[in-house]
Every structure is written in C-alpha cells, then in structure tokens.
Amino acid sequence: TTEIYTLSLHDALPISASGILGTSATLNGTVNAQGEGVVTSFDYGTTIAYGINIPGAPLNVAGITSTNINASATPLIPATLYHFRAKGIANATPYYGTDLTFTTAAIPATVVTTAATAIGGTTVTVNGTVNANNSSTTVSFDYGLTVAYGTNVPGVPVTVNGTTVTAVLANLTGLLPCTTDRKSTRLNSSHLGI
C-alpha cells in the first residue's frame, strides 16, 4: 500500500516566519506524520534552490495530528529576501512543504573611525571603515576643534554598499597649525561620534 504523508507550512499563522531580525528569523511549519515517524527540518536560502538545511524542533514527529515545528535560521544577511520550506523524511522518502518567503530587517551600518594619517602642518587624512550591512550608505566626516565639530566633508568613497568592511577616508586641508581637531564619521545625515 502507498502511505500518504501531509507536510505543509503552518497556515494558521499570519506570517511565514516570526522573529524576523536583520541576521536571524524563526521558521514555522506543521507536520502531520499520518501515523508514521517523520524527521523534520527546514530548507532555506536566497533562491528556490535553498542550499541550507537545518533540523526542525521537534526533530521527530509521530501520530496522526498536525504538529507545529520551528527552527532558528542564522546567520542571515540583512535586508535580503529568503525562501524557505518545511521538510519531513518518512521511511527514507522526503516530503516538502510550500515555498514561502520573508525579508530580513535592515540594520544600521557598522562604522569605525580609525587613526588619522598623513598628518602635516595644515593637512591630515582622516580614516575609518564602514560595513553598509547590505544597504546603501553615504559616508562623510565631521571635524572641528570641539565635540560640536562644525565642518563636514564627503568621504572617499562617498557611497558604500553590500556587506564588506570598506576603508573610507577624507583629506582635510586648511587646518589651523598646532591644534588637535576632533573627527567622527557621519552616515546618512545621522551623526555618529566614534
């Protein structure tokens, strides 16, 4: 005889994944083992090819009623569309739920101001690094004689994208000799003193 197994994502939930953050999400589903033992998991990835499989919780499901399953998907890329599906294996045969999607939250850029270089009498190069965390981030430097700064110049590069840590700099000229200027990095018009 042919056994029929039902595997579907939890259709009682208003969203396909819960606890969606910039780098993690909880994948939710249901499994009805139809009286057999089923090993549960989830496939997920940035395409319908998925590429990543993680165990479900509970891992083993038996019985004839629908059982809620879930798994924590991490680390994820911020501001990215992901596909996922529930998966069950019964008697060495895989069964798949419907493909669903969710998008991770955007998170602020990670900014680090590093030491100034090429310090001259009235010139200096200010430096830093930026990870845009998969968003487009405009880079500029604030500087001045106090923590109020007062002057802003574009960084080089002026825009950083993606998830790679990128070195940024600005060449300052016309400074007053024999003074200590303060500097910070500013992104998207929000002042970050680092």
LUMBA-771504 format. One record per residue: x, y, z of N, C-alpha, C in turn; residue in one letter; chain. Coordinates in nm, 4 decimals. Each point is the difference from the previous one (the first is absolute). Example, Ala and Ser with C-alpha at 12.3 -4.5 7.8 and 13.67 -1.06 7.14 Angstrom:
{{1.3190, -0.5690, 0.7800}, {-0.0890, 0.1190, 0.0000}, {0.0900, 0.1200, 0.0000}, "A", "A"},
{{-0.0350, 0.1050, -0.0720}, {0.0820, 0.1190, 0.0060}, {-0.0770, 0.1090, 0.0730}, "S", "A"},
This chain:
{{0.0831, -0.1183, 0.0000}, {-0.0831, 0.1183, 0.0000}, {0.0875, 0.1244, 0.0000}, "T", "A"},
{{-0.0571, 0.1088, -0.0490}, {0.0706, 0.1271, -0.0035}, {-0.0424, 0.0840, 0.1189}, "T", "A"},
{{0.0975, 0.0423, 0.0787}, {-0.0279, 0.0885, 0.1121}, {-0.0075, 0.1433, -0.0508}, "E", "A"},
{{-0.0892, 0.0802, 0.0523}, {-0.0118, 0.1404, -0.0380}, {0.0443, 0.0836, 0.1196}, "I", "A"},
{{0.0969, 0.0852, -0.0239}, {0.0509, 0.0885, 0.1046}, {-0.0383, 0.1423, -0.0346}, "Y", "A"},
{{-0.0409, 0.0741, 0.0977}, {-0.0342, 0.1398, -0.0205}, {0.1073, 0.0849, 0.0658}, "T", "A"},
{{0.0547, 0.0932, -0.0737}, {0.0980, 0.0922, 0.0553}, {-0.0331, 0.1380, -0.0532}, "L", "A"},
{{-0.0333, 0.0905, 0.0885}, {-0.0328, 0.1341, -0.0468}, {0.0506, 0.1012, 0.1000}, "S", "A"},
{{0.0282, 0.1189, -0.0483}, {0.0394, 0.1079, 0.0889}, {-0.1221, 0.0463, 0.0774}, "L", "A"},
{{0.0225, 0.0459, 0.1184}, {-0.1064, 0.0382, 0.0924}, {-0.0867, 0.1101, -0.0598}, "H", "A"},
{{-0.1206, -0.0371, -0.0498}, {-0.0846, 0.0991, -0.0658}, {-0.0885, 0.0762, 0.0979}, "D", "A"},
{{0.0090, -0.0290, 0.1297}, {-0.0774, 0.0764, 0.0972}, {0.0718, 0.1276, 0.0428}, "A", "A"},
{{0.1281, 0.0092, -0.0307}, {0.0768, 0.1186, 0.0368}, {-0.0159, 0.1083, -0.1070}, "L", "A"},
{{-0.0102, 0.1260, 0.0412}, {-0.0148, 0.1067, -0.0984}, {0.1294, 0.0310, -0.0754}, "P", "A"},
{{0.1144, -0.0482, 0.0513}, {0.1271, 0.0207, -0.0688}, {0.0690, -0.1340, -0.0150}, "I", "A"},
{{0.0875, -0.0117, -0.0975}, {0.0653, -0.1270, -0.0278}, {0.1203, -0.0250, 0.0881}, "S", "A"},
{{0.0555, 0.1046, 0.0546}, {0.1120, -0.0122, 0.0923}, {-0.0237, 0.1024, 0.1091}, "A", "A"},
{{0.0523, -0.0271, 0.1182}, {-0.0208, 0.0928, 0.1109}, {0.1348, 0.0443, 0.0545}, "S", "A"},
{{-0.0021, 0.1010, 0.0828}, {0.1242, 0.0476, 0.0594}, {0.1023, 0.0402, -0.1036}, "G", "A"},
{{-0.0463, 0.0615, -0.1093}, {0.0892, 0.0354, -0.1101}, {0.0837, 0.1208, 0.0392}, "I", "A"},
{{0.1300, -0.0204, 0.0064}, {0.0942, 0.1066, 0.0322}, {0.0932, 0.0203, -0.1189}, "L", "A"},
{{0.1044, 0.0753, 0.0184}, {0.0952, 0.0235, -0.1083}, {0.0833, -0.1216, -0.0346}, "G", "A"},
{{0.0300, -0.0840, 0.1004}, {0.0886, -0.1144, -0.0255}, {-0.0577, -0.1329, 0.0460}, "T", "A"},
{{-0.1294, -0.0030, 0.0372}, {-0.0606, -0.1266, 0.0417}, {-0.1512, 0.0062, -0.0175}, "S", "A"},
{{-0.0614, -0.1191, -0.0049}, {-0.1451, -0.0128, -0.0071}, {-0.0372, -0.1387, 0.0501}, "A", "A"},
{{-0.1233, -0.0139, 0.0495}, {-0.0516, -0.1306, 0.0393}, {-0.0916, -0.0494, -0.1104}, "T", "A"},
{{0.0279, -0.1179, -0.0527}, {-0.0807, -0.0616, -0.1046}, {-0.1041, -0.0883, 0.0674}, "L", "A"},
{{-0.1267, 0.0114, -0.0422}, {-0.1100, -0.0728, 0.0624}, {-0.0695, -0.0883, -0.1011}, "N", "A"},
{{-0.0471, -0.1153, 0.0451}, {-0.0728, -0.0904, -0.0871}, {-0.0800, -0.0995, 0.0792}, "G", "A"},
{{-0.0696, -0.0888, -0.0699}, {-0.0707, -0.1112, 0.0625}, {0.0306, -0.1269, -0.0762}, "T", "A"},
{{-0.0012, -0.1116, 0.0717}, {0.0186, -0.1314, -0.0610}, {-0.1068, -0.0929, 0.0551}, "V", "A"},
{{-0.0674, -0.0723, -0.0887}, {-0.0897, -0.1086, 0.0398}, {0.0656, -0.1291, -0.0459}, "N", "A"},
{{0.0444, -0.0806, 0.0941}, {0.0761, -0.1209, -0.0328}, {-0.0872, -0.1139, -0.0507}, "A", "A"},
{{-0.1316, 0.0142, 0.0042}, {-0.0930, -0.1019, -0.0488}, {0.0300, -0.1378, 0.0610}, "Q", "A"},
{{0.0316, 0.0002, 0.1290}, {0.0216, -0.1258, 0.0718}, {0.1392, -0.0581, -0.0129}, "G", "A"},
{{0.0872, 0.0646, -0.0715}, {0.1375, -0.0478, -0.0169}, {0.0961, 0.0950, 0.0717}, "E", "A"},
{{0.1273, -0.0367, 0.0065}, {0.1018, 0.0879, 0.0555}, {0.0576, 0.0895, -0.1089}, "G", "A"},
{{0.0077, 0.1290, 0.0271}, {0.0530, 0.0956, -0.0970}, {0.1125, 0.0791, 0.0658}, "V", "A"},
{{0.1121, 0.0141, -0.0706}, {0.1103, 0.0863, 0.0427}, {-0.0219, 0.1346, -0.0675}, "V", "A"},
{{-0.0021, 0.1084, 0.0786}, {-0.0347, 0.1318, -0.0529}, {0.1223, 0.0885, -0.0196}, "T", "A"},
{{-0.0124, 0.0907, -0.0958}, {0.1040, 0.1007, -0.0230}, {-0.0590, 0.1105, -0.0856}, "S", "A"},
{{0.0818, 0.1007, -0.0265}, {-0.0363, 0.1092, -0.0898}, {0.1131, 0.0211, -0.0993}, "F", "A"},
{{-0.0366, 0.0246, -0.1253}, {0.0949, 0.0455, -0.1014}, {-0.0170, 0.1506, -0.0122}, "D", "A"},
{{0.1115, 0.0746, -0.0130}, {-0.0124, 0.1435, -0.0240}, {0.1208, 0.0512, -0.0776}, "Y", "A"},
{{-0.0163, 0.1162, -0.0620}, {0.1068, 0.0640, -0.0755}, {-0.0542, 0.1196, -0.0748}, "G", "A"},
{{0.0858, 0.0636, -0.0773}, {-0.0401, 0.1218, -0.0711}, {-0.0651, -0.0283, -0.1357}, "T", "A"},
{{-0.0088, -0.1285, -0.0383}, {-0.0696, -0.0394, -0.1228}, {-0.0831, -0.1248, 0.0305}, "T", "A"},
{{-0.0804, -0.0441, -0.0965}, {-0.0785, -0.1218, 0.0207}, {0.0854, -0.1265, -0.0078}, "I", "A"},
{{0.1285, 0.0165, -0.0239}, {0.0925, -0.1130, 0.0122}, {0.0350, -0.0235, 0.1477}, "A", "A"},
{{-0.0369, 0.0944, 0.0865}, {0.0208, -0.0031, 0.1457}, {0.1480, -0.0090, 0.0345}, "Y", "A"},
{{0.0575, -0.1175, 0.0122}, {0.1424, -0.0141, 0.0272}, {0.0352, -0.0271, 0.1442}, "G", "A"},
{{-0.0888, 0.0337, 0.0941}, {0.0280, -0.0225, 0.1419}, {-0.1151, -0.0805, 0.0591}, "I", "A"},
{{0.0326, -0.1024, 0.0775}, {-0.0998, -0.0809, 0.0690}, {0.0330, 0.0009, 0.1492}, "N", "A"},
{{-0.1021, 0.0272, 0.0829}, {0.0189, -0.0002, 0.1456}, {-0.1070, -0.0869, 0.0641}, "I", "A"},
{{0.0332, -0.0668, 0.1112}, {-0.0969, -0.0875, 0.0664}, {-0.1190, 0.0781, 0.0547}, "P", "A"},
{{-0.1164, -0.0632, -0.0041}, {-0.1185, 0.0584, 0.0604}, {-0.0061, -0.0360, 0.1476}, "G", "A"},
{{-0.0861, 0.0708, 0.0726}, {-0.0244, -0.0322, 0.1403}, {-0.1508, -0.0070, 0.0192}, "A", "A"},
{{-0.0511, -0.1149, 0.0398}, {0.0743, -0.1205, 0.0323}, {0.0573, -0.0661, -0.1249}, "P", "A"},
{{0.1077, -0.0738, 0.0197}, {0.0667, -0.0663, -0.1119}, {-0.0805, -0.1189, -0.0504}, "L", "A"},
{{-0.0577, -0.0762, 0.0911}, {-0.0784, -0.1190, -0.0364}, {-0.1461, 0.0218, 0.0341}, "N", "A"},
{{-0.0873, -0.0291, -0.0979}, {-0.1437, 0.0164, 0.0162}, {-0.0666, -0.1321, -0.0341}, "V", "A"},
{{-0.1002, -0.0398, 0.0802}, {-0.0789, -0.1201, -0.0267}, {-0.1452, 0.0327, 0.0303}, "A", "A"},
{{-0.0900, -0.0895, -0.0367}, {-0.1408, 0.0190, 0.0305}, {-0.0806, 0.0365, -0.1221}, "G", "A"},
{{-0.1251, 0.0392, 0.0242}, {-0.0921, 0.0263, -0.1113}, {-0.0567, 0.1426, 0.0042}, "I", "A"},
{{0.0614, 0.0858, 0.0816}, {-0.0441, 0.1393, 0.0045}, {0.1139, 0.0914, -0.0445}, "T", "A"},
{{-0.0351, 0.1201, -0.0381}, {0.1010, 0.0975, -0.0411}, {0.0802, 0.0448, 0.1209}, "S", "A"},
{{0.1311, 0.0027, -0.0160}, {0.0908, 0.0423, 0.1054}, {0.0741, 0.1240, -0.0475}, "T", "A"},
{{0.0010, 0.1042, 0.0823}, {0.0763, 0.1209, -0.0333}, {0.1492, -0.0301, 0.0094}, "N", "A"},
{{0.0739, 0.0485, -0.0983}, {0.1458, -0.0110, 0.0024}, {0.0586, 0.1381, -0.0253}, "I", "A"},
{{0.1248, 0.0217, 0.0426}, {0.0671, 0.1266, -0.0268}, {0.1498, -0.0217, 0.0011}, "N", "A"},
{{0.0716, 0.0992, -0.0477}, {0.1463, -0.0023, 0.0010}, {0.0502, 0.1437, -0.0096}, "A", "A"},
{{0.1143, 0.0242, 0.0605}, {0.0620, 0.1321, -0.0055}, {0.1008, 0.0037, -0.1141}, "S", "A"},
{{-0.0228, 0.0893, -0.0962}, {0.0906, 0.0167, -0.1138}, {0.0951, 0.1159, 0.0303}, "A", "A"},
{{0.1283, -0.0305, 0.0080}, {0.1005, 0.1006, 0.0291}, {0.1367, -0.0521, -0.0404}, "T", "A"},
{{0.0964, 0.0784, -0.0427}, {-0.0089, 0.1439, -0.0237}, {-0.0597, 0.0283, -0.1373}, "P", "A"},
{{-0.0778, 0.1045, -0.0087}, {-0.0603, 0.0445, -0.1254}, {0.0583, 0.1351, -0.0383}, "L", "A"},
{{-0.0153, 0.0366, -0.1265}, {0.0477, 0.1289, -0.0499}, {-0.1121, 0.1026, 0.0174}, "I", "A"},
{{0.0272, 0.1159, 0.0588}, {-0.1042, 0.1017, 0.0183}, {-0.0601, 0.0462, -0.1330}, "P", "A"},
{{-0.1255, 0.0428, 0.0054}, {-0.0719, 0.0567, -0.1149}, {0.0044, -0.0922, -0.1220}, "A", "A"},
{{-0.0242, -0.1288, 0.0229}, {0.0099, -0.1002, -0.1066}, {-0.1240, -0.0886, -0.0014}, "T", "A"},
{{-0.0489, -0.0311, -0.1203}, {-0.1134, -0.0908, -0.0179}, {0.0488, -0.1437, 0.0111}, "L", "A"},
{{-0.0667, -0.0789, 0.0849}, {0.0312, -0.1421, 0.0163}, {-0.1208, -0.0846, -0.0354}, "Y", "A"},
{{0.0261, -0.1174, -0.0589}, {-0.1006, -0.1027, -0.0249}, {0.0170, -0.1079, 0.1056}, "H", "A"},
{{-0.1126, -0.0632, 0.0405}, {0.0120, -0.1155, 0.0883}, {-0.1182, -0.0934, -0.0174}, "F", "A"},
{{0.0196, -0.1236, 0.0441}, {-0.1066, -0.0997, -0.0016}, {0.0262, -0.1006, 0.1121}, "R", "A"},
{{-0.1092, -0.0573, 0.0520}, {0.0120, -0.1073, 0.0979}, {0.0302, -0.1286, -0.0757}, "A", "A"},
{{0.0686, -0.0913, 0.0682}, {0.0374, -0.1268, -0.0626}, {-0.0167, -0.1106, 0.1028}, "K", "A"},
{{-0.0500, -0.1128, -0.0438}, {-0.0101, -0.1171, 0.0864}, {0.0504, -0.1209, -0.0749}, "G", "A"},
{{0.0651, -0.0897, 0.0717}, {0.0460, -0.1250, -0.0608}, {-0.0659, -0.1135, 0.0755}, "I", "A"},
{{-0.0760, -0.0819, -0.0745}, {-0.0673, -0.1168, 0.0558}, {0.0370, -0.1203, -0.0843}, "A", "A"},
{{0.0489, -0.1050, 0.0650}, {0.0400, -0.1214, -0.0713}, {0.0950, 0.0316, -0.1157}, "N", "A"},
{{0.0981, 0.0879, 0.0242}, {0.1047, 0.0390, -0.0951}, {-0.0531, 0.0804, -0.1190}, "A", "A"},
{{-0.1251, 0.0436, 0.0046}, {-0.0582, 0.0795, -0.1079}, {-0.0197, 0.1436, 0.0486}, "T", "A"},
{{0.0537, 0.1002, -0.0720}, {-0.0207, 0.1393, 0.0408}, {-0.1360, 0.0534, -0.0470}, "P", "A"},
{{-0.0608, 0.0827, 0.0839}, {-0.1237, 0.0691, -0.0326}, {0.0221, 0.1477, 0.0297}, "Y", "A"},
{{-0.0489, 0.0858, -0.0912}, {0.0298, 0.1428, 0.0100}, {-0.1267, 0.0818, 0.0131}, "Y", "A"},
{{0.0072, 0.1058, 0.0801}, {-0.1077, 0.0973, 0.0092}, {0.0127, 0.1031, -0.1109}, "G", "A"},
{{-0.0928, 0.0922, -0.0016}, {-0.0042, 0.1062, -0.1000}, {0.1146, 0.0987, 0.0222}, "T", "A"},
{{0.0528, 0.0557, -0.1089}, {0.1015, 0.1051, 0.0095}, {-0.0649, 0.1287, 0.0501}, "D", "A"},
{{0.0580, 0.0571, 0.1043}, {-0.0419, 0.1296, 0.0510}, {0.1220, 0.0903, 0.0088}, "L", "A"},
{{-0.0231, 0.1294, 0.0157}, {0.1112, 0.0952, 0.0054}, {-0.0151, 0.0942, 0.1186}, "T", "A"},
{{0.1097, 0.0587, 0.0389}, {0.0033, 0.1088, 0.0975}, {0.1209, 0.0855, -0.0331}, "F", "A"},
{{-0.0013, 0.1238, 0.0459}, {0.1122, 0.0910, -0.0212}, {0.0555, 0.0413, 0.1357}, "T", "A"},
{{0.1300, -0.0160, 0.0169}, {0.0636, 0.0403, 0.1253}, {-0.0022, 0.1521, 0.0126}, "T", "A"},
{{0.0046, 0.0452, 0.1231}, {-0.0041, 0.1437, 0.0283}, {0.1323, 0.0655, -0.0388}, "A", "A"},
{{-0.0093, 0.1257, -0.0385}, {0.1208, 0.0798, -0.0222}, {0.0574, 0.0371, 0.1365}, "A", "A"},
{{0.1301, 0.0058, 0.0086}, {0.0632, 0.0432, 0.1247}, {0.0954, 0.1147, -0.0321}, "I", "A"},
{{0.0275, 0.0853, 0.0986}, {0.0882, 0.1140, -0.0261}, {0.1402, -0.0442, -0.0429}, "P", "A"},
{{0.0644, 0.0866, -0.0709}, {0.1384, -0.0252, -0.0409}, {0.0893, -0.0094, 0.1234}, "A", "A"},
{{0.1060, -0.0787, -0.0123}, {0.1007, -0.0104, 0.1052}, {0.1150, 0.0926, -0.0375}, "T", "A"},
{{0.0303, 0.0959, 0.0877}, {0.0975, 0.1038, -0.0306}, {0.1102, 0.0003, 0.1055}, "V", "A"},
{{0.1244, 0.0067, -0.0451}, {0.1141, 0.0115, 0.0910}, {0.0896, 0.1123, -0.0505}, "V", "A"},
{{0.0301, 0.0965, 0.0863}, {0.0967, 0.1042, -0.0336}, {0.1371, -0.0494, 0.0443}, "T", "A"},
{{0.0978, 0.0031, -0.0908}, {0.1346, -0.0476, 0.0311}, {0.0959, 0.1192, 0.0059}, "T", "A"},
{{0.1244, -0.0290, 0.0281}, {0.0993, 0.1058, 0.0210}, {0.0206, 0.0857, -0.1249}, "A", "A"},
{{0.0240, 0.1283, 0.0225}, {0.0335, 0.0935, -0.1079}, {0.1412, -0.0307, -0.0507}, "A", "A"},
{{0.0219, 0.0247, -0.1285}, {0.1310, -0.0229, -0.0613}, {0.0397, 0.1228, -0.0805}, "T", "A"},
{{0.1202, -0.0032, -0.0539}, {0.0518, 0.1087, -0.0837}, {-0.0205, 0.1353, 0.0665}, "A", "A"},
{{0.0376, 0.0072, 0.1264}, {-0.0207, 0.1225, 0.0775}, {0.1075, 0.1015, -0.0378}, "I", "A"},
{{-0.0430, 0.1131, -0.0537}, {0.0908, 0.1088, -0.0377}, {-0.0308, 0.1232, 0.0833}, "G", "A"},
{{0.0644, 0.1093, -0.0314}, {-0.0207, 0.1242, 0.0752}, {-0.1432, 0.0476, -0.0055}, "G", "A"},
{{-0.0637, -0.0054, -0.1173}, {-0.1382, 0.0462, -0.0144}, {-0.0864, -0.1021, -0.0735}, "T", "A"},
{{0.0490, -0.1235, -0.0120}, {-0.0734, -0.1053, -0.0706}, {0.0024, -0.1287, 0.0817}, "T", "A"},
{{-0.0981, -0.0860, -0.0259}, {-0.0074, -0.1318, 0.0636}, {-0.0959, -0.0864, -0.0824}, "V", "A"},
{{0.0233, -0.1299, 0.0020}, {-0.0957, -0.0946, -0.0575}, {-0.0712, -0.0687, 0.1149}, "T", "A"},
{{-0.1341, 0.0130, 0.0050}, {-0.0794, -0.0695, 0.1008}, {-0.0513, -0.1291, -0.0611}, "V", "A"},
{{-0.0041, -0.1044, 0.0811}, {-0.0283, -0.1348, -0.0507}, {-0.1084, -0.0686, 0.0815}, "N", "A"},
{{-0.0575, -0.1018, -0.0600}, {-0.0982, -0.0824, 0.0685}, {-0.0339, -0.1211, -0.0831}, "G", "A"},
{{-0.0908, -0.0819, 0.0509}, {-0.0541, -0.1131, -0.0755}, {-0.1511, 0.0019, 0.0127}, "T", "A"},
{{-0.0660, -0.0506, -0.1049}, {-0.1460, -0.0062, -0.0024}, {-0.0424, -0.1351, -0.0557}, "V", "A"},
{{-0.0901, -0.0668, 0.0708}, {-0.0723, -0.1147, -0.0542}, {-0.1436, 0.0478, -0.0140}, "N", "A"},
{{-0.0486, 0.0116, -0.1228}, {-0.1342, 0.0539, -0.0250}, {-0.1100, -0.0980, 0.0402}, "A", "A"},
{{0.0362, -0.1234, 0.0358}, {-0.0969, -0.1031, 0.0393}, {-0.1106, -0.0163, -0.1030}, "N", "A"},
{{0.0423, -0.0091, -0.1243}, {-0.0864, -0.0261, -0.1155}, {-0.0949, 0.1148, -0.0321}, "N", "A"},
{{0.0362, 0.1210, 0.0373}, {-0.0756, 0.1197, -0.0370}, {0.0949, 0.0964, -0.0698}, "S", "A"},
{{-0.0552, 0.1035, -0.0593}, {0.0825, 0.1039, -0.0592}, {0.0236, 0.1069, 0.1060}, "S", "A"},
{{0.1267, 0.0304, 0.0266}, {0.0356, 0.0911, 0.1093}, {0.0870, 0.1131, -0.0525}, "T", "A"},
{{-0.0403, 0.1250, 0.0254}, {0.0778, 0.1169, -0.0374}, {0.0987, 0.0312, 0.1121}, "T", "A"},
{{0.1264, 0.0223, -0.0374}, {0.1062, 0.0195, 0.0982}, {0.0489, 0.1444, -0.0027}, "V", "A"},
{{0.0146, 0.0582, 0.1190}, {0.0639, 0.1304, 0.0128}, {0.0682, 0.0064, 0.1361}, "S", "A"},
{{0.0893, 0.0946, 0.0136}, {0.0716, 0.0207, 0.1255}, {-0.0343, 0.1369, 0.0552}, "F", "A"},
{{-0.0265, 0.0068, 0.1300}, {-0.0147, 0.1258, 0.0717}, {0.1310, 0.0257, 0.0720}, "D", "A"},
{{0.0415, 0.1266, 0.0037}, {0.1196, 0.0327, 0.0782}, {-0.0090, 0.1437, 0.0499}, "Y", "A"},
{{0.0785, 0.0270, 0.1015}, {0.0029, 0.1336, 0.0576}, {0.0868, 0.0021, 0.1244}, "G", "A"},
{{0.0067, 0.1157, 0.0658}, {0.0841, 0.0174, 0.1180}, {-0.0673, -0.0463, 0.1289}, "L", "A"},
{{-0.1327, -0.0268, -0.0050}, {-0.0742, -0.0465, 0.1181}, {-0.0878, -0.1179, -0.0405}, "T", "A"},
{{-0.0668, -0.0608, 0.0970}, {-0.0909, -0.1103, -0.0308}, {-0.1248, 0.0463, -0.0745}, "V", "A"},
{{-0.0172, 0.1297, -0.0171}, {-0.1076, 0.0527, -0.0842}, {0.0387, -0.0111, -0.1481}, "A", "A"},
{{0.1275, -0.0305, -0.0265}, {0.0578, -0.0166, -0.1335}, {-0.0156, 0.1255, -0.0838}, "Y", "A"},
{{-0.1071, 0.0131, -0.0786}, {-0.0215, 0.1234, -0.0737}, {0.0274, -0.0074, -0.1485}, "G", "A"},
{{0.0864, -0.0915, -0.0449}, {0.0298, -0.0111, -0.1431}, {-0.0216, -0.1438, -0.0441}, "T", "A"},
{{-0.0579, -0.0162, -0.1181}, {-0.0282, -0.1317, -0.0553}, {0.0569, -0.0096, -0.1407}, "N", "A"},
{{0.0685, -0.1119, -0.0307}, {0.0536, -0.0225, -0.1350}, {-0.0393, -0.1400, -0.0454}, "V", "A"},
{{-0.0216, -0.0178, -0.1317}, {-0.0332, -0.1333, -0.0511}, {0.1166, -0.0963, 0.0190}, "P", "A"},
{{-0.0347, -0.1272, 0.0212}, {0.1013, -0.1042, 0.0075}, {0.0332, -0.0532, -0.1383}, "G", "A"},
{{0.1074, -0.0745, -0.0072}, {0.0388, -0.0695, -0.1232}, {0.0116, -0.1479, 0.0348}, "V", "A"},
{{-0.0838, -0.0862, -0.0570}, {-0.1087, 0.0327, -0.0926}, {-0.1146, 0.0683, 0.0732}, "P", "A"},
{{-0.0820, 0.0705, -0.0757}, {-0.1105, 0.0728, 0.0599}, {-0.1168, -0.0938, 0.0306}, "V", "A"},
{{-0.0087, -0.1144, -0.0702}, {-0.1067, -0.0969, 0.0230}, {0.0598, -0.1384, 0.0185}, "T", "A"},
{{-0.0483, -0.0717, 0.0998}, {0.0411, -0.1381, 0.0260}, {-0.1249, -0.0868, -0.0059}, "V", "A"},
{{0.0091, -0.1154, -0.0690}, {-0.1104, -0.0948, -0.0126}, {0.0479, -0.1386, 0.0409}, "N", "A"},
{{-0.0955, -0.0895, 0.0252}, {0.0327, -0.1400, 0.0230}, {0.0314, -0.0316, 0.1446}, "G", "A"},
{{0.0723, -0.1111, 0.0194}, {0.0283, -0.0499, 0.1349}, {0.1493, -0.0104, 0.0284}, "T", "A"},
{{0.0814, 0.0619, -0.0816}, {0.1446, -0.0031, 0.0187}, {0.0455, 0.1219, 0.0797}, "T", "A"},
{{0.0956, -0.0208, 0.0905}, {0.0591, 0.1131, 0.0715}, {0.0859, 0.0772, -0.0992}, "V", "A"},
{{-0.0303, 0.1284, -0.0197}, {0.0660, 0.0835, -0.0997}, {0.0757, 0.1133, 0.0687}, "T", "A"},
{{0.1249, 0.0183, -0.0362}, {0.0785, 0.1121, 0.0520}, {-0.0502, 0.1295, -0.0633}, "A", "A"},
{{-0.0151, 0.1048, 0.0809}, {-0.0434, 0.1315, -0.0476}, {0.0967, 0.1050, 0.0548}, "V", "A"},
{{0.0103, 0.1137, -0.0708}, {0.0901, 0.1061, 0.0437}, {-0.0473, 0.1339, -0.0514}, "L", "A"},
{{0.0586, 0.1039, 0.0557}, {-0.0186, 0.1360, -0.0505}, {0.1291, 0.0759, 0.0262}, "A", "A"},
{{0.0433, 0.0776, -0.0995}, {0.1196, 0.0836, 0.0138}, {-0.0438, 0.1390, 0.0436}, "N", "A"},
{{0.0429, 0.0389, 0.1179}, {-0.0349, 0.1319, 0.0531}, {0.1146, 0.0962, -0.0268}, "L", "A"},
{{-0.0338, 0.1193, -0.0436}, {0.1008, 0.1041, -0.0259}, {-0.0441, 0.1290, 0.0673}, "T", "A"},
{{0.0923, 0.0954, 0.0114}, {-0.0325, 0.1303, 0.0563}, {-0.0222, -0.0030, 0.1501}, "G", "A"},
{{0.0577, -0.0979, 0.0687}, {-0.0143, -0.0080, 0.1446}, {0.0904, 0.1023, 0.0673}, "L", "A"},
{{-0.0334, 0.0359, 0.1220}, {0.0852, 0.0892, 0.0774}, {0.1218, -0.0781, 0.0474}, "L", "A"},
{{0.1199, 0.0544, -0.0147}, {0.1179, -0.0725, 0.0460}, {0.0032, -0.0107, 0.1522}, "P", "A"},
{{0.0596, -0.1104, 0.0492}, {0.0210, -0.0222, 0.1437}, {-0.1302, -0.0072, 0.0783}, "C", "A"},
{{-0.1047, -0.0634, -0.0550}, {-0.1246, -0.0214, 0.0734}, {-0.0371, -0.1467, -0.0117}, "T", "A"},
{{-0.0866, -0.0437, 0.0865}, {-0.0516, -0.1358, -0.0054}, {-0.1443, 0.0087, -0.0463}, "T", "A"},
{{-0.0284, -0.0416, -0.1221}, {-0.1372, -0.0032, -0.0494}, {-0.0640, -0.1316, 0.0435}, "D", "A"},
{{-0.1263, 0.0069, 0.0260}, {-0.0761, -0.1213, 0.0292}, {-0.0654, -0.0440, -0.1298}, "R", "A"},
{{-0.0201, -0.1313, -0.0140}, {-0.0646, -0.0504, -0.1212}, {-0.0992, -0.1096, 0.0350}, "K", "A"},
{{-0.0955, -0.0208, -0.0875}, {-0.0936, -0.1112, 0.0116}, {-0.0465, -0.0348, -0.1399}, "S", "A"},
{{-0.0650, -0.1118, -0.0116}, {-0.0550, -0.0415, -0.1279}, {-0.1510, 0.0180, 0.0047}, "T", "A"},
{{-0.0579, 0.0516, -0.1079}, {-0.1433, 0.0226, -0.0039}, {-0.0589, -0.0759, -0.1181}, "R", "A"},
{{-0.1100, -0.0689, 0.0243}, {-0.0661, -0.0776, -0.1029}, {-0.1436, 0.0451, -0.0161}, "L", "A"},
{{-0.0434, 0.0150, -0.1241}, {-0.1383, 0.0342, -0.0298}, {-0.0543, 0.1125, 0.0879}, "N", "A"},
{{0.0775, 0.1018, 0.0173}, {-0.0380, 0.1185, 0.0756}, {-0.0255, -0.0268, 0.1477}, "S", "A"},
{{0.0358, -0.1176, 0.0506}, {-0.0108, -0.0210, 0.1437}, {0.1399, 0.0008, 0.0581}, "S", "A"},
{{0.0203, 0.0844, 0.0998}, {0.1330, 0.0224, 0.0555}, {0.0382, -0.1161, 0.0907}, "H", "A"},
{{0.1114, -0.0644, -0.0277}, {0.0515, -0.1060, 0.0849}, {0.1393, 0.0382, 0.0434}, "L", "A"},
{{0.0177, 0.0383, 0.1239}, {0.1332, 0.0282, 0.0516}, {0.0636, -0.1294, 0.0447}, "G", "A"},
{{0.1070, -0.0407, -0.0655}, {0.0626, -0.1276, 0.0329}, {0.1438, 0.0202, 0.0382}, "I", "A"},
